[in-house]
């Protein structure tokens, strides 16, 4: 009688499964034991010769072994599949080789700064308004309470044009232009080119980009100006910025201020950037002068408001640590490519 | 002290130590020139900030009794609101004591002799310019204030000769001008070693008159600077007395009699009504009425009814800059300290800001160009004669600057192109290839000011930039774009900056919106640019008008498309557009798209021919086209192409 040793069969099959290194070999093992002419089938066939009891006993054992081996082979199959992949993954790359950048252009730092400023003020409900670069004497000076033949006019070195216009020296004319056509309450910012007839050096330019702000309502105060300006600085420089107002003079505002922020470089202790003062002047501001309301055809006693103006170059220089204002309009790609 | 002045008054720009003293360089703004171009003015500010008392000048004694005085005649009354003079006798002219000449030097003045130095010193102290004449050198000992006569001349103390005109105010004796009023003394009555008797002048002049004279003669002095800004007419007397006192102390002079004073219309103090509620509303902080009163009084203002909520404030006459309640509020605010005002968010309607479409489309287009690899430049809004000529602008088309900074910037730019080509010149040594653009204003005479968009690429195909322009239009939602051959008039052609056979007019809805093409070699050679330059130049005002964010989704067809290729051999002068039109026409609705994928004009081609290859994409929206349908469409297309003279479809 053939001795049916299922234990031995199990041992032998397990060993072969274990040593099968790839899917092909494993398939062979599977065929050998579980196939149509496999070992297990042979076992089951040989049962005919046995008694009913023995048949039932060995039959169930053989079926258990079949399930067991199926599982075993399947598990091993998963294993050899990953081994194959991991073999492929053993190829390596040098991750220190510089990446290949998709080529992209660059926006001008003043455009980027302008966007940031506009975004902050728009989120506070300010409308963006523009005005002409070629301006009349009326809007640039007279309407802003800067009388003819007055030394105050000398502060603005002006380019005059041969078409009875001048190049605006500030964006403030748009205050009057806008208030003539729009009744308060109003909140606007005015970005634009301004021109100053002066010699250039690392901190002076004859063409600049300015942003004007104007807020008018019944009860707008210096305290409100401080709140808006403070919020602007915090969002623009992305940190808490100490700032101060100190007395200044502009004919179109009363009172007038100069707005300075605490020097970033020395934290207000005094250094070469802030010329030892600890403060960096960034803007001029003040409460709209009654004559400006009058010249805008508004009744001064009904309205109060503030205005400010700052140079975008100045802000960009502080933000990006640019040391020469002439770089902005130099068209030098070594500069422009950095933004 | 410097901190306090900067915080409450005006910026101290520099402090220098000088022995035991400190020299402050203070940036006095024009509104305070009238009272603070003087040590007295600064002292008053300091006393107000620190609440200190201020010392008064010692009074002057008469030492020579009643004697003959000076005759003063003011003919130009409105130009000279006040003329104060004093006769000082028995003076000894000599060098100034050391302290005096030192002080002058520190303040940037040159010591001359004790009399002139005292006059200058008192000007620095009080802000009132003074002048001294040798009394014996005046014809008839008389002083006349009048406008100059035509062709009158004067030689100044510095030996400068001036031809005067009737709008220049002068001080004259009975014959000739002896000084340009408020600006400079004349040579003839100069104080010399032998001078014994002097006439001191302390006058007030109309600021506009002095400003005009000073501009006309191109002569600015410490005196004219002060007069131009306006001075309190009530200052003349105390200043002349101060000078007389010092002359008595230093040069041994005896002042004779009382002052001669021509002052027909005395200037009185202004009154301003100040509502304390307005002070609070404008500053955004409540300051007690007691504190407001104290601040104003420390600055020399007087308050009539300090119990009320409305003050009547008397303004000292030296504060020419104060005439409105807002002016007083500034005084209160700055002395109180702006740093003590809290940050309070404004209470206002919450209206979301409307979008500014100009700005929106600018940003949008800039982004498109940036993504296409372009670098943005900001160039100056000017160009020079050289560019004007080279780019063929006539002078009458351009806006000229009356006072240009230099020749390079004589005109407002009428185009962005010269600036961009300058960028090429500048960068070509560092970069061998780049794409650059600018969006900015251009100007034309008389009053045209509009935005333009221009960009260029180097050493690339025309079609590359055309693709960029197409991309811009596509992103801006502008359809119906057409490129037309530019047909310049003979006159235009000789001036044109474009290569006349490699240039297109860009049209939208049949209207010109810009140009695209190669820059003429003539221009490039003048500029010394060796690269090929392809440039687009678009009217941005028109472009942003046409732009639209509206876009409609076209459903993806459920039915597959089929692609058939076709290659056509055509004469060289046939345009791609002509072939495309034929294909679309013959294929009808089933032709979804036609793409040019190859263009060959090489040597292997038959003489005068070029080969073009297209993908034709067939698709319809309601069914799948069968291959026999497509074949028959394709045959139709081929037939239609081959109908043309000299066209051949290659099989």
Interface residues (C-beta under 8 A of the other chain):
Chain A: X103 X104 X105 X106 X107 X108 X110 X111 X115 X118 X121 X122 X125 X126 X127 X128 X129 X130 X132 X133 X134 X149 X150 X151 X152 X154 X155 X159 X160 X161 X162 X163 X165 X167 X185 X187 X191 X193 X195 X197 X206 X207 X209 X215 X217 X219 X220 X221 X222 X223 X224 X226 X227 X228 X230 X244 X245 X246 X247 X248 X249 X251 X254 X255 X256 X257 X258 X277 X287 X289 X290 X304 X328 X329 X330 X331 X332 X333 X334 X336 X337
Chain B: X6 X7 X8 X9 X10 X11 X29 X30 X31 X32 X33 X207 X208 X211 X212 X228 X229 X281 X282 X283 X284 X285 X324 X326 X327 X329 X330 X333 X334 X338 X339 X341 X342 X343 X344 X345 X346 X347 X348 X349 X350 X351 X352 X353 X354 X356 X358 X359 X363 X366 X367 X369 X370 X371 X372 X373 X374 X375 X376 X377 X378 X379 X380 X381 X382 X399 X400 X401 X402 X403 X404 X405 X409 X412 X419 X422 X423 X426 X427 X430 X431 X434 X435 X436 X441 X443 X445 X446 X447 X449
